[in-house]
Amino acid sequence: MAKIANRATGRPTLAEVAELAGVSPITASRALRSVASVDPERARRVHAAAQSLGYVVNTAARALASRHSQSVVVLIPSLSNQLFIETLEAIHAVMRPRGLEVLIGNYHYDIDEEENLIRNYLAYQPRGLLLTGFDRSEGSRQLLAASGLPCVHMMELDHSPGVSAVGFSQRQAGLAAARHLLAGGRKRLAYIAAQLDPRALQRGAGFREALVQAGLHDPALEIMAPVPSSIGLGGELFTELLRKHPEVDGIFFCNDDLAQGAILEASRQAIAIPQRVAMVGFNDLPASAHLVPRLTSIRTPRAAIGTRAAHMLLERMDGKPCNQEVHDLGFELVVRESSG
């Protein structure tokens, strides 16, 4: 079938898509936005008609007409971290049935870059934002306040009035790791961290708190590397730690990447885990259950955080009353062979 062109622009229109599909323009619009209430057969006809005509949705015009686009913004500090990939997948699964587009911004743990993303994305007139944590520039805070848009924060908790958040206590996670190692009779405990975002520092603070309470804290056993985390770096920092402090008998890593690297390096050096040194990771990434030895780790509810945060944002966008501003989804210490 030949394409039908709009006289003014030369492009096919929504009305032409609707006519070809045999539905109303409203139904065609909803089908193209993947609204779940549209009859599947009608939706199929609409998409087939749009493809046949070469029709592309004009999101800018839609935003101007409604004063808001059909999009939500999600800002995360990394796309290389499995934690955030699972969270994004969960958010998308909630937003798509509502016909909402998810705009993803990766600010690489740089608050100035995050501010630029917020400024740029606000120009698209999104309906709401999902933000990671609470560490951001004053400029970002002013932009968000001036926008008046609903915001939900992920991964951390804050009980300040008017703040919507879904996450868990990073500090309590650090406490749990330390107490587990102490309960196993370990006395010389170290914390190895990289990237040093606020959440890694909070976990370190909780770990330190437990050691101070036990009278076993040694600041020299905190290895803090302000560089991106990786498996390779984990092996390097593990080797450096034992070279300087061979008496260490337990280590908490700020994430599983570092811990996995340390286990691999220990195997190369014939260092017995957990007999010589016990190890605990964080996030419980899929590979951790398949290492030799299997890695003890703190499992975080990353997908559940994305799902709950997305539903909370939808409620605020719809103007529904908020029964609970902060959701603590907790964490789970998964004990395996590495902490024996």
C-alpha positions as CSV (number, residue, x, y, z in Angstrom):
1,M,0.0,0.0,0.0
2,A,1.3,3.4,-0.9
3,K,2.1,5.7,2.0
4,I,-0.3,8.6,2.7
5,A,1.4,11.9,3.4
6,N,0.3,14.9,5.4
7,R,0.1,17.9,3.0
8,A,1.9,20.3,5.4
9,T,4.7,18.1,6.5
10,G,4.9,15.2,4.0
11,R,4.6,12.8,7.0
12,P,1.8,10.4,7.7
13,T,-0.6,11.4,10.6
14,L,-2.2,9.6,13.5
15,A,-5.6,10.1,11.9
16,E,-4.4,8.2,8.8
17,V,-3.0,5.4,11.0
18,A,-6.4,5.1,12.8
19,E,-8.3,5.1,9.5
20,L,-6.1,2.4,8.0
21,A,-6.4,0.3,11.2
22,G,-10.2,0.9,11.5
23,V,-10.1,2.4,14.9
24,S,-10.6,5.8,16.5
25,P,-7.6,8.2,16.8
26,I,-7.8,7.9,20.6
27,T,-7.5,4.1,20.4
28,A,-4.6,4.4,17.9
29,S,-2.8,6.8,20.2
30,R,-3.3,4.4,23.2
31,A,-2.1,1.4,21.2
32,L,1.0,3.2,20.1
33,R,1.7,4.0,23.7
34,S,1.3,0.3,24.7
35,V,-1.6,1.1,27.1
36,A,-2.6,-2.3,28.5
37,S,-6.4,-1.6,28.2
38,V,-6.3,-1.6,24.4
39,D,-7.7,-4.7,22.8
40,P,-4.7,-6.8,21.5
41,E,-6.2,-7.3,18.1
42,R,-6.8,-3.6,17.7
43,A,-3.3,-2.8,18.9
44,R,-1.9,-5.3,16.4
45,R,-3.8,-3.5,13.6
46,V,-2.6,-0.1,14.7
47,H,1.0,-1.1,14.9
48,A,0.8,-2.8,11.5
49,A,-0.8,0.4,10.0
50,A,1.9,2.6,11.6
51,Q,4.6,0.4,10.1
52,S,3.0,0.3,6.7
53,L,2.7,4.1,6.6
54,G,6.0,4.8,8.2
55,Y,4.4,6.7,11.0
56,V,6.6,7.9,13.9
57,V,5.0,9.2,17.1
58,N,5.7,13.0,17.6
59,T,6.5,13.0,21.3
60,A,7.4,16.7,21.3
61,A,3.9,17.6,20.0
62,R,2.3,15.3,22.6
63,A,4.3,17.0,25.4
64,L,3.3,20.5,24.2
65,A,-0.4,19.5,24.0
66,S,-0.4,18.0,27.5
67,R,2.3,20.1,29.2
68,H,4.0,16.9,30.0
69,S,5.5,14.1,27.9
70,Q,4.7,10.4,28.4
71,S,8.1,9.8,29.9
72,V,9.8,9.3,33.3
73,V,13.4,9.9,34.0
74,V,15.6,7.4,35.8
75,L,19.1,8.6,36.8
76,I,21.7,6.0,37.9
77,P,25.4,6.2,38.5
78,S,26.5,3.3,36.4
79,L,25.3,1.0,33.5
80,S,28.2,-1.4,34.1
81,N,26.9,-2.5,37.5
82,Q,24.4,-5.5,37.5
83,L,22.7,-3.9,40.5
84,F,21.4,-1.0,38.4
85,I,20.6,-3.2,35.3
86,E,18.2,-5.3,37.3
87,T,16.6,-2.2,38.9
88,L,16.1,-0.7,35.4
89,E,14.5,-3.8,34.1
90,A,12.0,-3.8,36.9
91,I,11.2,-0.1,36.4
92,H,10.6,-0.7,32.7
93,A,8.3,-3.6,33.4
94,V,6.1,-1.3,35.6
95,M,6.1,1.7,33.3
96,R,5.6,0.1,29.9
97,P,2.0,-1.1,30.5
98,R,1.1,2.5,31.4
99,G,2.4,3.7,28.0
100,L,5.3,5.5,29.6
101,E,8.8,5.8,28.1
102,V,11.8,5.4,30.5
103,L,14.5,7.9,29.8
104,I,17.8,6.6,31.4
105,G,20.6,8.9,32.4
106,N,24.0,7.5,33.5
107,Y,26.0,10.1,35.4
108,H,29.1,7.9,36.2
109,Y,29.1,8.8,39.9
110,D,29.7,12.5,39.0
111,I,27.2,14.9,40.7
112,D,28.0,17.6,38.2
113,E,27.2,15.3,35.3
114,E,24.0,14.4,37.1
115,E,23.0,18.1,37.3
116,N,23.5,18.4,33.6
117,L,21.4,15.4,32.9
118,I,18.6,16.8,35.2
119,R,18.7,20.1,33.4
120,N,18.6,18.5,29.9
121,Y,15.9,16.0,30.8
122,L,13.6,18.6,32.4
123,A,13.4,20.2,28.9
124,Y,11.5,17.0,27.8
125,Q,8.8,17.8,30.4
126,P,8.9,14.3,32.0
127,R,6.1,13.4,34.4
128,G,8.4,12.2,37.2
129,L,11.9,11.2,38.2
130,L,13.5,8.2,39.9
131,L,16.8,9.2,41.5
132,T,19.6,7.1,43.0
133,G,20.4,8.1,46.6
134,F,20.6,11.6,48.0
135,D,24.1,12.8,47.2
136,R,23.7,15.6,44.6
137,S,24.7,19.1,43.9
138,E,22.9,22.2,45.2
139,G,22.1,23.1,41.6
140,S,20.4,19.7,41.1
141,R,18.3,20.3,44.3
142,Q,17.2,23.7,43.0
143,L,16.3,22.3,39.6
144,L,14.2,19.5,41.1
145,A,12.5,21.8,43.6
146,A,11.6,24.3,40.9
147,S,10.2,21.6,38.6
148,G,7.6,20.6,41.1
149,L,7.7,17.1,39.6
150,P,7.3,14.0,41.8
151,C,10.5,12.3,42.7
152,V,11.2,8.9,44.3
153,H,14.7,8.1,45.6
154,M,16.2,4.6,45.4
155,M,18.8,2.5,47.3
156,E,18.9,4.6,50.4
157,L,16.5,5.7,53.2
158,D,15.7,9.2,54.4
159,H,12.9,9.9,56.8
160,S,12.9,13.7,56.2
161,P,9.3,15.1,55.7
162,G,8.1,14.9,52.1
163,V,10.9,12.6,50.9
164,S,9.9,9.4,49.0
165,A,12.4,6.6,49.2
166,V,12.7,2.9,48.6
167,G,15.8,1.0,49.7
168,F,17.5,-0.4,52.8
169,S,20.0,0.7,55.4
170,Q,23.5,0.6,53.9
171,R,24.9,1.1,57.4
172,Q,23.0,-1.9,58.8
173,A,24.4,-4.0,56.0
174,G,27.9,-3.1,57.0
175,L,27.1,-3.9,60.6
176,A,25.7,-7.3,59.6
177,A,28.9,-8.2,57.7
178,A,31.1,-7.3,60.6
179,R,29.0,-9.2,63.2
180,H,29.0,-12.3,61.0
181,L,32.8,-12.3,60.8
182,L,33.1,-11.6,64.5
183,A,30.7,-14.4,65.3
184,G,33.0,-16.8,63.4
185,G,35.9,-15.9,65.7
186,R,37.7,-13.5,63.4
187,K,39.7,-10.7,65.1
188,R,41.6,-8.8,62.5
189,L,39.0,-7.5,60.1
190,A,39.5,-5.3,57.1
191,Y,37.2,-3.3,54.8
192,I,38.1,-3.1,51.1
193,A,36.2,-0.5,49.0
194,A,36.4,1.2,45.6
195,Q,34.4,3.8,43.8
196,L,33.6,5.3,47.2
197,D,30.1,6.5,46.4
198,P,28.0,7.5,49.5
199,R,26.5,4.0,49.8
200,A,29.9,2.3,50.0
201,L,31.0,4.8,52.6
202,Q,27.8,4.1,54.6
203,R,28.5,0.4,54.5
204,G,32.0,1.1,55.7
205,A,30.7,3.2,58.5
206,G,28.5,0.4,59.7
207,F,31.3,-2.1,59.5
208,R,33.5,0.3,61.5
209,E,30.9,0.8,64.1
210,A,30.6,-2.9,64.9
211,L,34.4,-3.2,65.2
212,V,34.6,-0.2,67.5
213,Q,31.9,-1.7,69.7
214,A,34.0,-4.9,69.8
215,G,37.2,-3.0,70.6
216,L,38.8,-4.4,67.4
217,H,38.8,-1.5,65.0
218,D,42.1,-0.7,63.3
219,P,42.0,2.3,60.8
220,A,45.0,0.8,58.9
221,L,42.8,-2.1,57.8
222,E,40.5,0.1,55.8
223,I,41.6,0.1,52.1
224,M,39.7,2.8,50.3
225,A,40.4,3.2,46.6
226,P,38.7,6.1,44.8
227,V,38.7,4.4,41.4
228,P,36.1,2.3,39.6
229,S,35.5,-1.1,41.0
230,S,36.5,-4.3,39.1
231,I,37.4,-7.9,39.6
232,G,41.0,-7.2,38.7
233,L,41.2,-4.4,41.3
234,G,39.8,-6.8,43.9
235,G,42.7,-9.1,43.4
236,E,45.2,-6.2,43.5
237,L,43.8,-4.7,46.7
238,F,43.6,-8.2,48.4
239,T,47.3,-8.8,47.6
240,E,48.3,-5.3,48.9
241,L,46.3,-5.8,52.1
242,L,47.9,-9.2,53.0
243,R,51.4,-7.9,52.1
244,K,51.1,-5.0,54.5
245,H,48.9,-6.8,57.1
246,P,49.4,-10.6,57.0
247,E,47.6,-11.0,60.3
248,V,44.2,-10.1,58.7
249,D,41.8,-13.0,59.0
250,G,38.5,-11.5,57.7
251,I,37.6,-9.1,54.9
252,F,34.3,-7.3,54.0
253,F,34.3,-6.0,50.4
254,C,32.1,-3.1,49.4
255,N,30.8,-5.1,46.5
256,D,31.0,-8.6,44.9
257,D,33.2,-7.6,42.1
258,L,36.1,-6.9,44.5
259,A,35.4,-10.0,46.5
260,Q,35.3,-12.2,43.4
261,G,38.6,-10.9,42.3
262,A,40.1,-11.5,45.7
263,I,38.9,-15.2,45.7
264,L,40.4,-15.7,42.3
265,E,43.7,-14.2,43.4
266,A,43.7,-16.2,46.6
267,S,43.4,-19.3,44.4
268,R,46.4,-18.3,42.3
269,Q,48.5,-17.7,45.4
270,A,47.3,-20.9,47.1
271,I,45.8,-18.9,50.0
272,A,43.1,-21.0,51.8
273,I,39.7,-19.4,52.0
274,P,38.2,-19.3,54.6
275,Q,40.8,-21.1,56.7
276,R,43.4,-18.4,56.2
277,V,41.0,-15.4,55.7
278,A,37.2,-15.3,55.6
279,M,35.5,-13.1,53.0
280,V,32.1,-11.4,52.7
281,G,30.9,-9.5,49.6
282,F,28.0,-7.3,48.9
283,N,25.0,-7.4,46.4
284,D,25.2,-11.2,45.9
285,L,25.7,-11.1,42.1
286,P,24.9,-14.3,40.2
287,A,28.5,-15.5,39.8
288,S,29.1,-15.4,43.5
289,A,27.2,-18.6,44.2
290,H,29.5,-20.4,41.7
291,L,33.0,-19.5,42.8
292,V,35.3,-21.9,44.5
293,P,34.7,-21.4,47.4
294,R,31.2,-19.9,47.0
295,L,31.1,-16.3,48.2
296,T,29.2,-15.3,51.3
297,S,27.4,-12.0,50.4
298,I,24.7,-9.6,51.4
299,R,21.8,-10.0,49.0
300,T,20.2,-6.7,48.0
301,P,16.6,-6.4,46.7
302,R,17.6,-4.5,43.6
303,A,14.7,-5.6,41.4
304,A,12.2,-5.2,44.2
305,I,13.5,-1.6,44.7
306,G,12.9,-0.8,41.1
307,T,9.4,-2.3,41.2
308,R,8.3,-0.5,44.4
309,A,9.9,2.8,43.4
310,A,8.1,2.7,40.0
311,H,4.7,2.1,41.6
312,M,5.3,4.8,44.1
313,L,6.1,7.3,41.3
314,L,3.0,6.3,39.4
315,E,0.9,6.9,42.6
316,R,2.4,10.4,42.9
317,M,2.0,11.2,39.2
318,D,-1.7,10.1,39.5
319,G,-2.2,12.4,42.6
320,K,-3.1,9.5,44.8
321,P,-2.7,9.9,48.6
322,C,0.6,8.5,49.9
323,N,0.2,6.0,52.8
324,Q,3.9,5.5,53.3
325,E,6.7,7.7,52.1
326,V,9.7,5.4,52.9
327,H,9.9,1.7,52.2
328,D,12.7,-0.3,53.8
329,L,13.0,-3.5,51.9
330,G,15.9,-4.8,53.9
331,F,18.7,-7.2,52.9
332,E,19.7,-10.8,53.4
333,L,23.1,-12.2,54.5
334,V,23.6,-15.3,52.4
335,V,26.2,-17.4,54.1
336,R,28.3,-19.7,51.9
337,E,31.8,-21.3,52.1
338,S,34.0,-18.2,51.9
339,S,33.2,-17.2,55.5
340,G,33.1,-20.8,56.7
